[in-house]
Each structure stands twice: as structure tokens, then as C-alpha cells.
Amino acid sequence: MRHQQSGAQLRKRPRLHAALAAAVALAAALGSCRAPHDVTYFSGLDSGSRTEIAAARDITVRPDDRVSIVVTSKDPQLASLFNLPVVAQRVGQPGVETSTGRSSNEVASYVVDSYGDIQFPVLGTLHIGGMRRAEVAEYIRGELTGRNLIKDPVVVVDFLNHGVSVLGEVTRPGRVVFDRDRFTLLDALAGAGDLTIQGKRTDVLVLRQEDGRETAYRVDLTDGEGTMRSPAYYLQQDDVVYVSPNDVRKRQTTANGSTPLTPSFWISIASLLTTVAVLIWK
């Protein structure tokens, strides 16, 4: 009888081992063939479809902004009176060196104070807070002509320190600078090198300071219409964009990266069962 049981056990072992090996292979195959989800941008947007975009928000001047304002006219010497020293040399005598020894291409800037004001040559204190770039240029041009200081002024205004911070699962996290009147969330992500494959496209957070408060917006990039209608579609200077890590990335922060949701977990279980079965059937 003992010999009969031993023979039966020997016949069962190959079948058991084969079944367990098949289970391990199946677990590995299921894990490797699982298709990723939520990685496609703008789902639901078909060719030729039209989508309403959130109301355009132009960048406006805020306290602590740095702006370049250059005044030119047919009379360079007259125009130089209304430019900061570095700019005055560049406009009146192109190609010369400044007194600091740096190139005349350097642009002096105005720093907007906490009241939204700047100190402008000859004109004195000017309130430009809340204005768009074109409005600042028109305002200064009106002051110059209205006071009969210059008949034909050309005023060019540029933003110098505008940018947003892009953090999280992007290729190049950091500050993305811009000098446009309008800057979108997509522009910022493109400037940061796009999301990594571990970035959660359904959960992009935009933080914005408004009226002394921090406002949070969440954007689902896989929803094309929702993205373009979001109040965060047009960014403002100093916004913070944070891309959350997806579940795979989060699991990589554990000690061995194995949880009940990962193929490695099931492979480990199958290997353990194989070992136990071998020991039992010896």
C-alpha cells in the first residue's frame, strides 16, 4: 500500500508542477499585457469638432512684476529723456557700451510696487497695476502726447519676469518663463517637456493666488472639452502647476514596489505556492 501511494504521489507531482508553472506564466502575461488607461489627451475630440474655450484671460500687471518700457520717436535725444539710463543709451546711440561695461542690448526695467505704481522719467508716478501690456503702452503714449512732451511717441512694453512653476511628473520640472499676453496650461506643460508616462493626466492641479487667497483648480487632460473650458486653461503669472503621479509611480515608493495590484505580487505568491507544494509532495 505504501508503494502504491508513493507511486501515485510521483504521478501527481508533474501535473501539479505544470499547473503551478502555468499559473505563474499566466500571472506574468496578464500583468505585462494589461493596457494602460488614461494616458491619451483630449479624448472625445473628433476631427472637425468645435469646443468652446474658457474666456480669454490676458496677463495683467501685478505688484512685484518687472516690465520694460521703451519710448522712441523721430528725435532720439528727446525720446531718451523718457527712458531709464541703460535704455536711453541704447535708443539714442545704438551699439555703444553702457557705463557698467555691459552690452547696450541690456534693457532696464521698472519694478511695480505694492500699489501697482512705477516711477517714470519726467511723468513721475504712474499707476499701471491691473493693466494689460497694450493698455500700459497706450496709457503712457497718451500721457506723453497729452502733456505735449512728444508728438510722435512709440511705446513698447515687455514683461520680463513672468513665469509659472511646473512640478511633479513632468520631464523638466521647474519654472517656465513667458512674455506673451496669453499663456495656457498646455503651453506650460509643453515648456516643461510634457508629462512623463507616470504622470496622472486625469489630475493636474493648478494653484493660483487671487484676492489674497490660494485657489485650486483640477484639470483632467483626458477630457478635451473640460480642459479648454477650465478657469485654469489660461494661466496667470506665478501660477503653480502640479502633475500628480499615477498609481504605478506611487507603488514604486514602497519598499519593494509590490502590492496586491501588481504582477510581481502574484508572481511572488505563485512562487511561494510552488515551493510549498514541492515540500509537501516530497
C-alpha positions in Angstrom: 0.0 0.0 0.0 2.8 2.4 0.9 4.4 1.7 -2.5 1.1 2.4 -4.3 0.7 5.8 -2.5 4.3 6.7 -3.3 3.7 5.9 -7.0 0.5 8.0 -7.0 2.3 10.9 -5.5 5.1 10.7 -8.1 2.4 10.7 -10.9 0.7 13.8 -9.4 3.9 15.8 -9.0 4.5 16.6 -12.7 0.8 17.6 -13.1 0.9 19.9 -10.1 4.2 21.5 -11.1 2.9 22.0 -14.6 -0.3 23.7 -13.2 1.6 25.9 -10.9 4.1 26.9 -13.7 1.1 27.7 -15.9 -0.3 29.9 -13.2 2.9 31.8 -12.9 3.1 32.3 -16.6 -0.5 33.4 -16.8 0.0 36.0 -14.0 3.1 37.4 -15.7 1.3 37.5 -19.1 -1.7 39.3 -17.5 0.5 41.8 -15.9 2.6 42.6 -18.9 -0.4 42.7 -21.4 -2.6 45.0 -19.3 -3.3 48.0 -21.4 -2.6 51.4 -19.8 -5.5 53.7 -19.1 -6.0 57.4 -19.0 -2.8 58.3 -21.0 -4.5 59.9 -24.1 -5.0 63.6 -24.1 -8.3 65.2 -25.2 -10.4 62.2 -25.5 -13.8 62.9 -27.2 -12.5 65.5 -29.6 -13.2 64.3 -33.1 -11.7 65.8 -36.3 -13.6 68.9 -37.1 -15.3 69.2 -33.7 -15.8 72.6 -32.2 -15.3 73.3 -28.5 -15.9 76.4 -26.5 -12.8 77.7 -24.8 -12.8 79.5 -21.4 -12.9 83.2 -21.5 -9.5 84.5 -22.5 -7.5 86.0 -19.7 -4.8 88.3 -20.7 -1.8 88.7 -18.4 -2.1 92.0 -16.4 0.5 93.9 -14.4 0.7 92.9 -10.7 2.9 94.1 -7.8 6.5 92.9 -8.0 6.3 92.5 -11.8 9.3 93.7 -13.8 8.4 95.5 -17.0 10.5 97.0 -19.7 9.1 100.3 -21.2 11.0 101.8 -24.1 9.9 105.1 -25.7 11.2 106.0 -29.2 10.4 108.8 -31.6 11.9 110.6 -34.7 14.0 112.6 -32.3 16.2 110.0 -30.4 17.6 112.6 -28.0 14.1 113.8 -27.0 13.0 110.2 -26.5 16.0 109.4 -24.3 14.5 111.7 -21.7 11.7 109.2 -21.1 13.8 106.1 -20.8 15.9 104.8 -18.0 19.7 105.4 -18.4 20.5 102.0 -19.9 17.7 102.2 -22.4 18.5 105.8 -23.2 22.0 104.9 -24.4 20.6 102.0 -26.4 17.9 104.1 -28.1 20.0 107.3 -28.6 23.3 105.8 -29.6 22.9 102.2 -30.9 25.9 99.9 -30.4 27.7 101.8 -27.6 28.7 100.3 -24.2 26.9 101.3 -21.1 28.6 102.8 -18.1 28.7 99.4 -16.4 30.7 97.9 -19.3 27.8 95.6 -20.4 26.4 95.5 -23.8 23.9 98.2 -24.9 21.4 95.5 -25.6 20.7 95.3 -21.9 17.2 96.5 -21.0 16.5 98.4 -17.8 13.2 97.6 -16.1 10.6 99.1 -13.8 9.5 97.2 -10.7 5.9 97.6 -9.9 5.4 98.5 -6.2 2.7 97.1 -3.9 0.3 99.8 -5.0 0.7 99.0 -8.7 2.7 102.1 -9.4 6.0 102.8 -11.1 8.2 105.9 -11.2 8.5 107.0 -14.8 11.1 109.6 -16.0 9.6 113.1 -16.3 6.0 111.8 -15.9 6.5 110.8 -12.3 4.3 108.2 -10.6 2.1 106.2 -13.0 -0.4 103.6 -11.9 -0.3 100.6 -14.2 -1.5 97.8 -11.9 -4.2 95.7 -13.5 -3.4 96.9 -17.0 -2.6 94.7 -19.9 0.6 95.3 -21.9 -1.1 97.1 -24.7 -3.0 99.3 -22.2 0.2 100.3 -20.4 1.7 101.4 -23.8 -1.4 103.3 -24.7 -1.6 105.0 -21.3 2.0 106.2 -21.4 1.7 107.3 -25.0 -1.4 109.3 -24.1 0.4 111.0 -21.2 3.3 112.0 -23.4 1.2 113.4 -26.2 -1.4 114.9 -23.8 1.3 116.9 -22.0 2.8 118.0 -25.3 6.1 116.3 -24.4 6.5 114.2 -27.6 4.4 114.5 -30.8 5.1 111.0 -32.2 6.0 108.6 -29.4 6.2 104.9 -29.9 5.9 103.0 -26.6 6.9 99.3 -26.4 6.1 97.3 -23.2 7.5 93.9 -22.4 7.1 91.6 -19.4 10.5 90.4 -18.1 9.8 88.1 -15.1 6.6 86.4 -15.9 6.5 82.6 -15.4 4.8 79.7 -13.8 6.2 76.8 -11.8 5.6 73.3 -13.1 6.2 70.5 -10.7 5.6 66.8 -10.3 5.6 64.1 -13.1 6.9 66.2 -16.0 10.2 65.8 -17.9 11.7 69.1 -16.8 10.2 70.4 -13.6 10.9 74.0 -12.8 9.9 77.5 -13.8 8.6 78.1 -17.3 9.0 81.8 -18.3 7.0 83.6 -20.9 6.5 87.1 -22.4 3.1 86.6 -24.0 -0.2 88.3 -23.2 -1.9 84.9 -23.0 -0.3 81.7 -21.7 -2.2 78.4 -21.5 -1.8 75.3 -19.3 -0.8 73.4 -22.4 1.9 75.9 -23.1 3.3 75.4 -19.6 3.3 71.6 -19.9 5.0 71.8 -23.3 7.6 74.1 -21.8 8.3 71.5 -19.1 8.8 68.8 -21.7 5.3 67.2 -21.3 4.1 64.7 -18.7 6.1 61.6 -18.0 4.3 58.3 -18.6 3.9 58.1 -14.8 2.0 61.4 -14.8 -1.6 61.3 -13.9 -3.3 63.0 -16.8 -6.7 63.0 -15.1 -5.4 65.0 -12.1 -3.4 68.1 -12.9 -3.6 70.7 -10.1 -3.3 74.5 -10.7 -2.7 76.8 -7.7 -3.4 80.5 -8.2 -3.3 83.4 -5.8 -6.4 85.5 -6.2 -7.6 88.4 -4.0 -5.3 87.3 -1.2 -6.4 83.6 -1.3 -5.0 80.5 -2.8 -7.4 79.0 -5.3 -7.1 75.4 -6.5 -8.2 74.1 -9.9 -8.1 70.5 -11.0 -7.9 69.7 -14.7 -8.5 66.3 -16.5 -6.3 66.4 -19.6 -8.1 63.3 -21.0 -11.3 65.4 -21.2 -10.7 67.7 -24.1 -13.8 69.9 -23.6 -13.3 70.1 -19.9 -9.7 71.1 -20.2 -10.5 74.0 -22.6 -13.4 75.2 -20.5 -11.5 75.2 -17.2 -10.8 78.5 -15.5 -7.2 77.2 -15.3 -6.8 76.8 -19.1 -5.4 80.4 -19.3 -2.6 80.7 -16.7 -1.6 83.8 -14.8 1.9 84.7 -13.7 3.3 82.8 -10.7 0.7 80.0 -11.0 1.8 76.6 -9.8 1.1 73.5 -11.9 1.4 70.2 -10.2 1.1 66.8 -12.1 0.2 64.0 -9.7 1.9 60.6 -10.0 -0.2 57.7 -11.2 -0.8 54.6 -9.1 2.2 52.8 -10.7 4.5 55.6 -9.7 3.1 55.7 -6.2 3.7 51.9 -5.7 7.3 52.4 -6.7 7.8 54.4 -3.5 7.1 51.3 -1.3 9.9 49.1 0.0 9.7 46.6 -2.9 7.1 48.1 -5.1 4.8 45.0 -4.6 1.1 45.3 -3.7 -1.9 43.1 -4.4 -2.4 45.1 -7.6 0.9 44.4 -9.2 2.0 41.4 -11.3 5.1 41.0 -9.1 2.9 40.4 -6.1 1.0 37.5 -7.8 4.2 36.0 -9.2 5.7 36.0 -5.7 2.6 34.3 -4.4 2.7 31.7 -7.2 6.4 31.0 -6.5 5.6 30.6 -2.8 2.8 28.1 -3.5 5.1 26.2 -5.8 7.8 25.9 -3.2 5.2 24.8 -0.5 3.7 22.2 -2.9 7.1 20.7 -3.7 8.0 20.5 0.0 4.6 18.8 0.8 4.9 16.3 -2.0 8.4 15.2 -1.3 
